[in-house]
Each structure stands twice: as structure tokens, then as C-alpha cells.
Amino acid sequence: MLPKKYKPQLEEKKWQDYWKENNTFAFDHNSDKEIYSIDTPPPTVSGVLHIGHVYSYTQAEIIARFQRMKGKNVFYPFGFDDNGLPTERYVEKKKKVRGNKMKRSEFNDLCRSTVVELEEQFKNMWTSLGFSADWNLTYSTIQDDCQRISQRSFLDLHKQNLVEHRNEPNMWCVECQTAIAQAELESIDKDSTFNDLKFSLEDGGEIIIATTRPELLPSCVCIFVHPDDSRYKNIIGKNAIVPIFGHKVPILTDEKADIEKGTGAVMCCTFGDKTDIEWFKKHKLPLRVSISKYGKTTELAGDFQNLKIKEARKQIIEKLNETGVLLKSKSISHPVNTHERCGTDIEFLSTKQWVIKVMDHKDDLLKLADKINWYPKFMKQRYIHWVENLSWDWCISRQRFFGVPFPIWHCEDCNTQITPEDSELPVDPKENSPKKDCPKCGSSNLVGDLNIMDTWMTSSMSPQINYKWGEENSLENKLAPMSMRPQAHDIIRTWAFYTIVKSWFHQKDIPWKDIMISGHVLYKKGAKISKSKGNGPSGPEKLIEQYSADVIRYWTAGAKLGADCYFEEQEFKIAAKLVTKLFNASKFALMHLDGFTTPDTSKITFAIDKGLISLLQKVCKKSNQYLEEYNYSLALSEIESFFWDFCDNYMELMKHRVYNPQDHGEGSKESAQNALYLVIFSLIRLLAPFIPHITEEIYHAFFKGIEKVDSVHLCEYPKANDDFISDDDEKTYFDSKTFVGAIRKFKTENRLSLNTELDTIEYISSQFSSIKGGLSDVQRASGCLNLKVVDTLSENLSLIEFEEKTLAIDYTPKEVETN
């Protein structure tokens, strides 16, 4: 039986150990059950987890438990994304080192040892929340088999001519010292100045240019105006002289020049933005590089050489003002593209990078969106919008140290690219020599590629990593495409998009059938809680210790799928109330099931019992439907509403019957007992995916001995039995609880004990047409054996009105004792 008091801090650990010892949630490789596979997000190993991680990961875990209880063989792995820039930056900060000051092998060893510590912390936190992952399926993206699959992906793309090594303008982070992809940009509003500058014309006259980046003047290669802008028709084709720096640039036309913006004339620099790059290519303009990859001005800046960008901007503006070139400077706030990893303004530099050719395949990638089930549906539009507006191929190379190397060597004599055999993977071309000379020219002068892959290049292979694509023990035939991908909405443009790209290029298929999109937890002024920003409330461990894992889990299921929610600690107190009430209600029920060994629904004969069981079937039907559609919050709302009705109304109605069955006729106790058994057993199974520890506690206290299943989480999730649905019985239950509820309210308002006996209660038959079916329960719960059906209520009695109904009550008032 259940203990006197439930102590979650002790009991939750007990059940976590029980599940581990019994391999309760292990994937069965030999089972012929339907497989439900989850492409779990591998969290970036770059700091502590926050409540936002708990929020989204628990929502997916709820679905895993539900699908397991539906009888499916659940493949629920957990991974760690522990390579690439985020991990590097974390290690550099924690260990107070710089990767570029160490040998690559030494730095990589330091990174590996550091992430092991973090990964253990991550695993312990997920375990303390009761996650039902199969930890035997754990992977880290830096381990050998993951590197092998990632390199296999690159080689397959290389074979299909879907990757290219290009020397062209790319987005560059001067802080992280690496190229970045379009998806890694974050637009942030920043304060700046809009400056009107006077450019002299070579043959006399002037033209006014408005710019926010005067530090790029040394890189100015052209001035563009719109072909329909009548203001500049007489100077098109002439040359202007760049102020301070003195070099000549042509004045050309292009339809992308905005007549309405600034003066309508815009300088093209190499490079200030994406438009500059487009103009550079389209008009075959010269390349002038005035900002280095280190974020400092080059020799082209003359007197302003070797300055950081912001300092160069400041000094150049001062010089422009001194020389009378700066006509006007206006303070503005405008969106600036920054690197999401560090917040640094990005630059556009011409560097040689590996790219995946996604631009040529946008139509295919758009069509794939319709083959995937999006939950919620509107999230599909975010994917479509991203693909439609994609402007760059996917840059996958990074000039960093800790990550998956590119498995390729370059011939110094003829520029041929040499690749290894699949059996050689994983390979580090910086440390390993190729096993063959250049196949084109026979040269042995081969140099290994020094770059590493962007971390998304590997994590985009998470489905293939899960089913071990290309490995001897591959599960591809069983798992591809996977059943579901859970993730947050902010990485649709990265993780979802990149994974779809890879699956299409490698297998011409979708990576998963369903995608479940979660929102964010917002904290203070609506800001997303972020690991990198450290702006969250107490850590998950402290919240679990304070409130319990089940309470935290309940909170995560309260928000609508895909919606952001504010962190409100008050919600934890509501959840704690539910857990406590479930324990107490179960304890009451089990007390009256002492000696009960054989459930038999045919013995549920009392109308009130049958009415509740009928309602239970509808809750089972709706909760199944909602959870199949990943609407966990709606499912929980239905279950919770039924639970509180059971506690507040049903238990009050039948309480007298279970204590005094002799007053209610033959079969009254058996009906109540079987109803209690069915309801409590159904409730703990309905709630098991949400609050797994307390439901396991209740199950083992009584139900396991009857059901003979090792865990409530291996029992069948309740499904509706239409044979138990009865509108008439529901009406009896509804009328009975409404009647009793009104009487109890009357007693409270008149300062009467709820046990106070009333002399008479009159009611009109048409208002409570179904109450006869539950008459004995209603009489005892109301505290009045004399319930009279009348056509007209006696006016000399106390009348109470509610919900367009009226009762007349006759009782002998007693003086209220006062102290």
C-alpha cells in the first residue's frame, strides 16, 4: 500500500534506479513490434543546461512514453553535439587557453576530456527528470563512428558533385576567425549613424552618397544609381573620386539601387553586404580588400591602417568632417547581421571554402516540405519561407580546430582533389598521408585539407548516425525514415533544413515522417532563455530539488505546442497540488480496495459509477487523439479536468456508499470498487507520460499485483471502450453532482457543517430528470433522506437558484457557536 506521505525527492530516485536496473526503456532489436523512432536533438556541449532545455526535451519525452504505452518498440536515443565552434569557445573560456596557440592534437585532447565531464552532467540531469531514453544508444558527434558517417556524407556529396571548393566572398566572423553559413546569422538592431558624404566628380561637380560604413571607403569600387533616376542621367559613365583616399570609381546603373533610400546613389565596396557581392560579380568589378580576416584595416586604408573596424570608422568620420566632406550625420537604429555564436558583426571576405550546392535544388527542397507532417502545421511555412529566401549555398568549412576534418588532400601540382576509401574513415588528412599518389599527374606532393566541418555538417546527419548509415550494423532498413524529429522553432532554418538537405541528397527521401516544433521559455522582458547568455532563472537541478521532477514535467506540458511561454514559478505550485492530490485520492481508493483482487467491469451497476466511466471513455479517446497529434497540453487539460471532477464530485457522491454499502442496496460496494479500480488505474496510465514517478509509485503499491506488468509505463495506454459510453448515465452523474454541489454551497454560505442533516429538499422533476438513478448517493451526499419531487416549490422554504434551476430547502437552523 501507499506510505503515509509521498516524498518525491526519495521516491523519484528510487524509480529512476528501478527503470535503469530493469532496462525498462531499452529498444528491442529483435522485436517485431511497430517501431517508433525519435531523432532526438543532440544538445550542444558548450555550457550548463537551463530550464529552456527541460521545456522542449520533456515535451518530446512525453511522446516517447505515450508511444511506448501504445505498444510500439520505441527507439529513443540521446546524443551530444560535442564538436565544432561552440565547444571550442566553451573549452577556451573554461580552461583559459586559445586553440590557435596550441598543437591541434593537444587542443583536441583537451576538448575531448572537457566535454566528457559536461556530458555526464547532462545525462544526470536528464535522468533526474525521469527520461525514458535508451542510454545504450547514446552517441557523441566527435566519436569515431559519427566522424566516419560525417566524412562518408562529404565523400558521397563530393562524388555527386554537390560540394565545391570555392574562392569567393563569404560571411566571416572576425572574432571566431572562421567562415559562417547564412543560417548562423542573427539580426540585431544596433545604433549607428547615416552619413551623407560628398564625392567629387573627375570633370567637375559632385555626387552625395549616404552610408553607415565610411570605414569601407578604401574598398569602394563603384557608385550605383537606378537607371530611371533622372537626377543622375548626366553623370552615368563618369568617374567619381573617393574622398580622403583619392582613387577613381565609375558611376554605373543597376535596378537594385533604391531611388527612395538616402540620396539614391550608393557606393559599392568589396564587401559591405550581399548586394555588394552581387554587383561585384554581375559588373565584373575589381577587388579591393581594406579589412583583414582579423577585423583590422589593411594597407589600403593608408593613414588608418591596422585599426579595428569601429576605431577606423570613428577616425575616418572625424577626417571626413575636418575636410568638409561629411555634410550630414544622422543617428539611426538599424538591423545588423551578427554571428549568433558570439554576437560579433559579420564581415564579407573573399576566402576559399567548401560549400554544398543547395541553391540549385531549392525546388526539390520546397516539395519535400509537403511530404513531412508538421506539428503545428503553420511551422511548415517558416521552412518554406527560409528556402524561398535562401541566397547562399551552404558553407560547411570552418577555420577552427576541434571538429570533423575534411577527408581530402589537394595536389599542389595540378589542384586535383584526392579522397580516401570508405574503409579508411575516419581520417585526419593533416596527420595522415594518402595511400595513393595524385591519380591525374602522379605527384606525391599532396597536402591535407586544414579546415574542419561546421558542426551542422555532422548534426544534420543525426538520423543517419542513429541508424548507422553505411556501417556493418546499420539499422537503415528498420528506421529510415525515422518517425519523429522534435526541435525548437528557431532552428528550423538550420537543423531541420540541413537534415532535410542531407537526407534528400543521400537517400532521395525525407529524414522523418513527423516534425514536432516546440517554443521557447521566455524570462524577463520576453527574452529567450539562452545557455550562452546565461539569462535564465535557477538551474533545472535546483528546481527539481525544490519541486520534484514530476512537477517540472507537468509545467513543461502546460504550454501549447510550438508556443513560447514565460517562466512562471507559480505554475510549479499548481503542479505540486495535482501530484499531492493524485497521491491522496489514490490512497483513499486503495484503502477501499483492500482485499479486492479481480476487476470485473460488469459489476459496475450504479448509474453514477457508470456515468463517470462513460466520461472516462471520452477522455481516453480525446487524450489519445491529442497525443497522436503531439498536442500534449490539450491531452493533459482533458485528463486533468476529469481528475479534478473525480476528486471534487464523484468521490463525494460515492463516499458514503463505500463506507456504508448496506444502506445502498445489493451490489453497491462491488460497483464502487470496480469503478474506483478502473478509474484510478486509467488515471495513472493517462498521466504516466507526464508525471512518471508518482504514477509508478501508485501502480506498484497495488495494481502491479493484479496486472502482472513490471511497470505502469509498459502497460497499455487507456483507449476508449464505446460499450461503456452512455448518455443517460452521464446525465444521471451530471444532475447528481450539480444537485449535491448546490447543497454543499448552500451549507457553506450559511455557515453549516457539510455533514449537517437537512429536513427536506424539494426539487422540480423537469430540472433534475435523471437524479433518480443516483438517488441513494445524492441523499447521503446532500445530508437529506427526504428528497421531494414537486411541481411547485414551497415559498416558505429557503430557495437557492443556480444554473436556471431552483431548490427549496427546509432545515432547522442552529445557533452558531462563538468563542
N, C-alpha and C positions, 0 to 999 in steps of 0.2 A: 504494500500500500504506500501511499504518498507520505512523506515526512510532515511534521507539524508545520514547518516553514520552508519555503523554497529559497535556497541560497545560490543564486546563479553563478557567482564567482567560483564556487566549488563544483557545482553540478555541470557547468558548461565544459570545463576542462575534463571532467570525467567522461563525458560523452565524446569529446574530441579524441581522447585516448582510445575509447571503445571502437570508434569508427576506424582508427588507424590500425589497431591490433587485428581487427576482423576484415580488413580490406573491403569495407562496406561499399566503397565507391569505385572500385577497380574496374577498368574496362576489360571485358571478357573477350579475348582474341578468338576463342573457339565457339562462341555463341552464334546461333543462327537467328537471334532476335533482330528486329529492325534497329539499325544504328542511328543514333542522333549524335552528330559530331559538332563540336564548338571550336571555332578558330579564335581562341582566347587572346586578347591583346597582351603581348609581352611588355610589361611596363619598362620604361627607360630606367636603367640603373644609374641614377645621377643625383641621388639625394633621398631624403626621407619621404615616405608616403603621407598623404594628407587625406582629409575627410572626403575630398572630391573623388579620390581613387575608390574609396569604400563605397561611395554612392553608386558609381556606374558598374563596378565589378560585381557588387552584390546583386544588382538587378539581373545581371546575366546568370549569376549563380542560382538565383531563384528559378529561372527557366530550366537550368540543368537538373535541379531536384524534381521539378514537375515532370519533365520528360522521362526521367528515370522511374518515377512512380506510375507513368503511363505504360510501363513495361518495356521501355526501349533500353538498348545496350548503349549507354551514354559514354562517348569519347570526349573527355573533358580534361585537356592538358593544361599545363601552365608553363609559360616561358619567361625569359628575362632578356630584354634587349640591352645587352651589355657591351656593345662595341660602338665606335664612332665618336663624333664630336661631343655629345652631351656627357658621355662617360669620361672622356679625356678632360674636359673642363672641370668636372667634379673631382677627379683624381689630382689634377694640378692644384686646385684650391685646397683640398684636404691635406695633401702631402707637401704642399708648398714647393712644388717643382715646376719646371717648364719642359714640355715634351721635346722642344727643339734644342734643348741643352743637354739631352741625354741620348745614348745609343737607342735606336728604335727597339731593339730586343729587350733592353733593360727597362725602358718605359712600358713596353707591353707587358712584361712580367709584373711590374708594379701595378698596372691597371687590373690585370687578372686577379692578383691577390687581394686587391682592394674591393673589387666587385663581389668576390665570394662572401665577404663579410656582410655587404649590403643585401645580397640575395637571400642569405639566411634570415636576416631581419624581415625582409619582405615576406618570405614563406611563413615565418612565425606569426606575422600579423594576419595573413590570410587564414591560417589555421585557427587562430584565436577567434575569427569571425565564423568559424564552422564551415569553411568552404569545402565542398564535396569534390574537389579536383582529384584526379588520379595523379599523385605526385611521382608515380613511376614513369609518367610521360613528360616529365619536366625537361626543358631544354634551355640553353643559353645561346644567343646568336653568335658568340665568339668560339663556341666549341667546334671541334674538328668537323663533325658531320654537317653542322649548319654552314660552316665555311665552304665545305665541299659542295653542298647544294647551291649556295650562293654563287660560287665560281662556275658551277655547271650551268646555272642560269645565264651567266655572262657569255660563256662559250657557245651556248645554244643561240643566243641573240646575235653573237658575232658570226656564227655560221649562216644565219638567216639574213645577214647584212642589215640588222636592225640597230646596231650600235656603230658609232663613228667617233674617231679621234680627231677633233677639230681644233683649229686655232682661230678663234673668233671671239667677239665680245661676249662676256659672261658676267653674271652678277657675282660680286666679290665682297667678302666681309674682311675689312682691314684689321679687325680685332682678332677674329678666329683664323685669319690667314688661310682662307680657303674659298673656293668657288661654292656657290649655293644654288639650289633649284628654286624655281618660281614659287613652289608650294611652301618654301621656308620663309617667305616674306610676311611681314606683319606691318600693316599700315597704321601709323601713329600720327596724330595731329601734333605738330610742333610749331613753335613761334619762330618767325623769320622776318625778313624784310624784302619787299618787292622794289627793286631799284631800277629807275629809268636812267640809262646810260646813253651818252651822245657819241655816235660813231661818225667820224669824218669820212666823206667820200673822196676817192682818189682825185677826181677832177673838179672838186668844189661841192659845197653843200654838206648836208648831214642827214643821218637817219637815227631815230631814237629806238633803242632796244630795251625791253623790260626783262629783268632776270632776278631770280632768287639766289643764283650761284655765280657771282662775279669771280670767284676763285678759279673758274673754268675758262676765263678769258684766254689764257695761254693755249688752250686746246680748241679755240674757236676756229672752224674751218669753212664756215659758210653762214650767210644770213638768208632766211627764207621768208617769203611773203606769199599770200594767197594770190593765185593768178587773176582773180576777179577784184582784187583790192586796187581801186583806181588811184589811191594815194601814192602808189609806188610804181606806176606803169613806166614812168620816165627814167627810172634808175635800175630797172631789171637788166641784168647782164653786166652792170658796172661793178667796180670793186669798192669795198669799204676798208678802212684802216682800223684795226683793233686798238682801242685806247690803251695807253701805257706800254703795251708790248710791240706795237708798231707793224705787225705783219698784215698783209693784204688778204682779204677773203671776198669771194664773189657773192653777189646778191642774186638768188635764184627763186623760182616759184615752186610751190608744192601745195596741193589741196589740203594737206594736214595743217598748214599754218592757219591759226584761228584769227579771223578778222576782228572778232569781238574781244579777244583777250589782250590786255595791255595795249601796246601801240599797233598790234597786228603784225609786227616784224619780230622774228625770233632768231636768236643765234643758235647754230648747230655746233656742238662741241663733241669731241671724242674722248669720253662719252658722259653725258649727263643723265640720260634716261633712254627708255626703249625707243622713243621716236628718233633720237639722235642716231641710234644704231640702224634703224630702218632707212633713214636718209643717207647715212654713210654708205650702205650697200646699194641703194637704189641709184644714187647720183655719183657713185664711184669717187667719193671724196678722200682726201689724204688723211692719214692717221697722225694725230699729234697727242702724245701722252704727257700730260702735265701732273698726273697724280700716280704715284707708285703703288704697288701692292701692299706697301706698309702704311698707306694713308698719309704720305707726305708728298709735297710738291717736288717736281723734278727740275732739271736744269732749264727746261722751257720757261719756268716761272721767273727766271732772271734774278732780280734782287730779292725775290720772295721764295727762293729755293730752300728746300729742306724744312718747310714749315708744315705743321699739322693742318688739316683741312680747315678747321674753324679759325685758327690763328691766321692762316693765309687769307681767308675771307675777310676777317677784320682789318688786316693791314692793307689789303687791296682796296677795300671800300674807303679807307682813310685817304689813300693816294688818289683815288678817283675824285674824292671830294676836294682835295687840295688843288688838283689840276682843273677843276671846273667841269669835269666830265659827268659827275654824278648830279643829275638835275633834280631828282626827287627820290626819296626813300620812304616807303610806307610800311608800317608794321602790319604783319598778317599772321594768321594761323592757317597752316595747310597740311594736307596729308603727306607723310614722308615714308617711303619704303625702308623698313629696318629688318635686320636679321632677327628672327623670332628667338633664337637661342641666346643672344647677348644684348639685343636692343640697339646695336650699332647701325647707323645709316649705311646702306649698301652703296657700293660704287660699281661702275661698269668698266671692266678692264678686259683687254684682249689677251686671253691665255689659252693654252691648249688643254682641252678637257674631253673626257668621254661623255657622250650623250646617247640616250635611247631615242630613236626617231618616232616620237608619238604624234607629231604634227600631221604626218601623212596618214594617220589611222583614226582621226577624230570621228569620222562617220561610224566606223565599226564600234568604237568605244561608246558612242552615244546609243547605238542599238542594243548594246549589252545591258544598259540600264533597265530596259523593259523585260529582260529575262530574269531579273532578280526581284524578289519580293521585298519591298522597302517598308519598314515599320519605324515610325509612322510614314505614311505614303508621301507626304509632302517633302520629305527629305530627299527624295529622288531628284527633285528639281534643283537642289543645291549641287548635286553631282553634275547634272546636265548643264547648269549654268557655268560650272567650273570648266568643263570640257569645251563648251562652245566658246569661251573667252580665253582659252589657252593660247599663249603667244610664243611659247618656247618649247623646244624639245627638252626632254628630262636630262638635266646634268647630273651624272651619277658619280663623278670623281671628286675626291677631296684631297687637299694638300695637308693631310694630317698624318698621324702615326698609328693610332690604335684602331684597327678595324680589319676588314677582309681585304687582302691585296688583290689587285687585278692579275689574273693568271696569264700574263702575256709578256713577251720580250720584243724589243724593237731592234731590227738590224740597222746598225749605224751606217752601213754602206749603201743599202738600197731602200731603206724605210719599210721593208716587209715586216709584218707582224707574225710572230711565231707563237703558237699556242701549245700547251701540253696535252697529253692524252687524259681521258677521264680517269684512268687508273692512277694517275699521278696526283690527283687532287686530294687534299688542299695543298697548294703550293705557294710559296712566297718567292717571287722572281728576284727580289732584292738579295735573298740569301741562297736561293737555289739556281743552278745553271740549267739551261735547257738540255735535253738529251739528244738534240739534233742540231745541226748547223742550219743556216738560212736555206730554205728549200728553193729560193729563187736564184741567189748568187753564190751560194755555198760558203758564205762568210761565217766565221765563228765570232765575229765582232758584234756580239748581241748584248743588249743592255735591258735589264728587267725594268718594268714599269714601276715607278716610285710612288704612285698615288695609292690611296685606299678607296674603297667603295663607300658611298654615302650609306648611312645606317638604314635608310629606307630601302636601299637595294637588297638588303638581306631580310628586313622585317616584312617587306612586300611578298616574300616567299613563305610566310608563316603557314599557309595551307600545305604547301609542298614540304616544308620542314616537318609538319605534323604527320603527314603520311609518307615521309621519307622518299621523296621523288628521286627516282634513279638509283636507289640503294637496293642491295640484295634483299632486304627485309621490307620492301616497300608495301604499303597498305593502300596504294592509289586506287586499286580496283574496288576496295571496300569503302573508301572515304571520299573520293572525288566525284562530284563537287561536295564540299562539306555542307552540313545542314545550316549552320548559322554563324554569322560574324557579329559580335557585339562591339560597339565602339562609340565614342563621343562624336558630336556633330562637327566639332572644329577640325577633325582630321579626315573628313570626307575627301578633301582635296589632296590629301597625302596618302594615308594608309589605305583607304578604300580605293581611291583612284589607282594608285600604284599596284595594288594587289590585283585589281581587275585587268590592268595592262599586262602584268606578268602572266596571269592565267590565260589570257587571250593569245598572247604571243607564243607561249609554250604549248598550250593544250587546246587552243581554239574553243574554249569553254568558259563558263562563269566559275569563279572560285567557290561560291557558296550559293545556296538556294535563297536564304533569307539574310537580311542585314537588319540588326536591331540597333537603333541610334538613340543614345542617351544624351541628356543635357548636362549642364554643369552645376556645381554648387557655388552660389554667389555669397560673398561675405563683405560687408561694409561697402556701401555706395555701389552695389551691384557688380563689383569686380569679381572675375572668375578666380577661384582659389587655385593657386599655382605653386607647384613644387619649387620652381626656380625663383619665384618672387617671395616665397615664404610668408604669404599674407593670410594664412588660414588660422582657425581657432586652435583649441587644444588638439594634440595629435590623436589619431584613432585609438592608440593603446590606452591613453588616459581616459578617453570617453568609454571604451569598453570596460575598463576597470571600474569606472564610476556608475555606469548604467547597465552594463551587460551586453553581450554580443547580440542577443535576440532583440533587445531594444533598439540598437543601432540598425539592425537589419530591417526592422519594422519601419523605421524612419525612411530608409532608402526606397522603400516600396510605396511611399505615400505620394510621390510626385508623378505627374502624368508622363508617359513615355515621350522622350525627346525634349521635354521642357526643362528649363533651368529652374532651380529653386533656391531660396535663401536659406542659409544655415540658421535654424531656429531651435535653440536648445529646449524650448518649451515642448516641442514635439516629442522629445525623448521621454518626458514625464507622462505624456498621454500613452506612449507605447508601454512604459513600465506598468501603467494601470491595467492595460489589457493583459499583459503577461501574468500579473498578480491575480487578476480576476479569473483567467483561464485555469490557473492552478487551484484557486479556491472552489470554483464551480465543479471542476473535475473531482476534487476531494469530496465535495458533497455528494456527487453522483456515485463515486466509488464506494462511499460509505453505505449507500443503499443498494449496492450491487454485491455486497458481501455474500458469498456462497453462490452467486449467480455464475453458471458455467456454460449454459447452452443458449446462445441467442436464437430467437425464433420470431421473425417479424410477423408471423400470422397471429401471434398473441397480442399484437398492438391493436386493441379493440376500442379504446376510448376515443371519442371524436376529437378531443383536444390534443391527444397524443398524435392521432392520425393527421390532424391539421398541421401540426408542427413538422411532421415527417414529410408531408406534401410540400411545404415551403422549402424544406431542406433539399428536395429533388431539384427545385428550380434554382437554388443557389449552386448546387453541383453543376447543373447544366451551364449556367452563366459563367461560373469560375473557370470551367474547362474551356469554354469558348474564348473568354478573355485571355487566358494564359496561352492558348494556341496562337493567339494574335499578338502575344507579347505585351498585352495590356495588364501588367501585374497590378497596377494601382486600382484599376476597376475591379479586378478579381478580389483583391484584399478588401475593398469597400463593401462588396456584396457579402463576403464571408463575415466581416466584422459586424455589419448591420444585423445579420442573422444571429450572430453570437450574443450581441447585447440584448436582442429581443428574447432569446432563450433565457438569458440570465435575469433580465428585469421583469419579464412577463410569464413565460412558461413555468419557470421554477417556482414562482409564487402561486401559480394556479394549481400545480400538482403537489405542492409541498405537503399539504395535509393528507393527501392520498397515500404517499409513501410512508408516512408515519402512522397513519390510521387506516389501513386498507379495508378493515372490517366495516367502516362507515360508508364505503363507496360501492359495495357490491362485488359479485364474483368476477375474478379476473382483473381487478383494478390494480393490484400490485404488479402482476405479470406484465400488464400493458405499460405501466410506468417504467418498470425495469428495462424492458426491451426497447422502449423509446429512448431512455437515458443511455443505454449501451450504444444504440445506433447513432444517436446524435453526438455523443462525446467522441466515439471512435471516428465518426465522419469529420468532426471539427478538428481533431488533432491531425488528421491526414490533410484536410483542406489547408490548414495553417502550417503544416510541416515545411513546405518550401520557404516560408517567410521567417518562421521562428523555430528552427530545427531542434534546439536544445530542450526547451520546456516540453515540446510535443513528444520528444523521445523519452523524457523523464516520465511523462504520464503514461505513455504506451507501455513501458517496461513495468510500471507499477501494477498494471492489471491486464492489459489487453494482450500482451505477448503470450501469456499462459494459455489464452484461448485461440489466438490467431496463428500461433506457431511460426511466426516470421521473425527473423533476428532483429529487424529494425523497422520502425514506422516508415522510414524512407525507402524501404523495399516493399512496402505494402502498396496495394493498388490505390491510385488517386480516385477519390469517390466520383462515380458517374451517376447520372440521373436514372432512376427506375420509374418509367411512366406509369407503371401499375400502382405506384404509391401516390400518384397525384390525384387529388380530389378537391374540386372547388367547394363542395358542400362542407367538407371537414375544415377547410381553410376558413370558410365563413363562420363556422362554429368557434374556431380558435380566435378569429379576429373579434367577433362580437363579445366573446367571453373576456378577453384581455382588455377590451375597451370598457366594458361594464365594470370590471374589478378596478381598473385604473382610475375611473371616475370616483368610485367609492373611496379608494385609498387617498386620493387627493382631497376629497371632502373631509375625511378624518384629520388629515394633516392641517388643513386650513382651520378646522375647528378645535385644534389642539387636543385631538383624541388619539389615544394609542391605536396603532394599526390593528391590535387584537381586540379592540372594543366591539362588543356584540351589539348589533342593531336590531330593533324590534321588527321592523318591516321595511321592505324596499318595493316600491311599485314601479313597474315599467310598462310601456306600451308595446304590444307584441310586434307590431309592424317595424318598430325601431330596433328590436333585437330578435329578429325572426329565427335565428339559429341558436339561441342561447340554451335551448332545452337539451341539446346534445352534450353540453358540458355542465349541466345544472349542478351536479354534486360538487364539482370543483369550484364553481362560481360561488356557491353558497358558503363553503368553508373559507375561500379566499376573501370573500366580502365580509365575513363575520355576521351573516344573517341567513338563517334557515327558512325564513318566511319571505320568499320572493313571490310577489303577486302580479299576475298579468291583468291589466285593466285597460278599459277603453279611454277613460279619462282619469288623470291623476288627481288625487285629493289635494285641494288647495290649502288645507290646514297643516300639511306636512312641509318639511324642508325640501325645496325644489333646487335641483342643480342642473344646469344646462351646459352642454358641451357638444361640439360637432353636430349641431342641429338635432340633438337628442336631449331628452329630459328624464330625470329620475326623481321620484318622491321618496323621502327617507323619514321614517318615524323612529326616533330614538329618545331614550330618557337621559337628558343631559346631567352630567355630574359636575360638581364644583371642581375646578382645577385647583389642586393643592399648591400653595405658595409657601416659600420658605420664610 
